[in-house]
Amino acid sequence: MAEIIIKNLRKDFGDFTAVQESSFTIEDGEFFMLLGPSGCGKTTTLRMIAGLELPSSGEIFLDGEEISQRPPSQRDIAFVFQMFALYPHMNVRKNISYPLISQGMRRKDVKAKVAEVANILGIEDILNKPVGGLSGGDRQRVALGRAIVRDPKAFMMDEPLGALDAEFREHMSEELRALHDRMGATTVYVTHDQLEAMQMGDKIVVMNNAVVEQFGTPRDIYDKPASLFVADFIGSPSMNFISFNGSVAVGDTTVTLGNTCVTVPQQLSAHQGDLVLGVRPEHVQLRDEGGIRGKVGALEYLGTTQIVVLDTDYGEIKARVDADHPVSVGDQVSLSFIADTISLFDKSSGAAIRSVLNDGVIAHG
């Protein structure tokens, strides 16, 4: 398997820029997620790594070799797509063995390799069945098998579970991650589903409007969002935002919201003007007095927890609390925030203001 390095990658389609100066590294054996909304540039990035699109500029290194202008056949990369791309006139065995036969591998070796892959995927019992009558999950396993059987340097997966229903999609995502862990393969996986990315990925690139907004581990992406977009896109419910006009100086540990002083992580850079304070719902605490006042407008029961929707002078704020927390619609309550979880953003640019909380976060654009 191999390390993949992306340097200043750009793709233009006429006057439209699909990917803008992207740079990141995919470590050998990593399960790497390209995450973002439709049209953000994630699939175009994947296609450039795979060789299905040539970059307008920038470099792509695979296993130490620059490959940005090589055709797909010379990159030793396997693909798995959302629509499976199986041969309907062949059975499962022939679909999986086709890449090896086309490479001229001996029949005995092909048979052994197909048996090995079928055992890994648990599909020995369907090898002689036509693919047309298989369930969506089995067809996805066959598509994975056809990719795995080649022993490529890297796998490219473009929303491979997107055609499955929600329950089976969750099951297959667990299977896919377990398969990756057994094989130790370098995998690049495109998705618009932030829960899928957080559950499966070792590292995540979050893209928006052709730009890499943030690059890091799932924990860094969630706890230390590099921009307002990332903070809003990641998490369910997403981060609460409070806009205010003020200033922060280097070393500050508080900001002022109206008449309320809020403790924040120590600031490592200064800023003045329109700011946004961000805090996750699970980091909002309900109190009897003091802090910001709010009225309970709605409750959303989630089993072990509940979401309390509060109307405040700063807009709607959501708090995630224990399901048995005593609160009712119409109650007047006070709010406080867990200080070392708060993020501050420049409202104009959307960028996080550097603090002890987000120091070292890797972000681009």
Buried (B, 14 or more C-beta within 10 A) or exposed (E): BBBBBBBEBBBBEEEEBBBBBBBBBBBBBBBBBBBBBEBBBBBBBBBBBBBBBEBBEBBBBBBEEEBBEBEBEEBBBBBBBBEBEBEEEBBBBBBBBBBBEEEEBEEEEBBEBBBEBBEBBEBEEBBEBBBEEBEBBBBBBBBBBBBBBBBBBBBBBBBBBBBBEEEBBBEBBEBBBEBBEEBEBBBBBBBBBBEBBBBBBBBBBBBBBBBBBBBBBBEBBBBBBBBBBBBBBBBEBBBBBBEBEBEBEEEBBEBEBEEBEBEBBEBBEEBEEEBBBBBBBBBBBBEEEEBBBBEBEEBEEEEEBBBBBBBBEBEEBBBBBEEEEEBEEEBEBBBBBEBBBBBBBBBEEBBBBBBEBBEEBBBBB
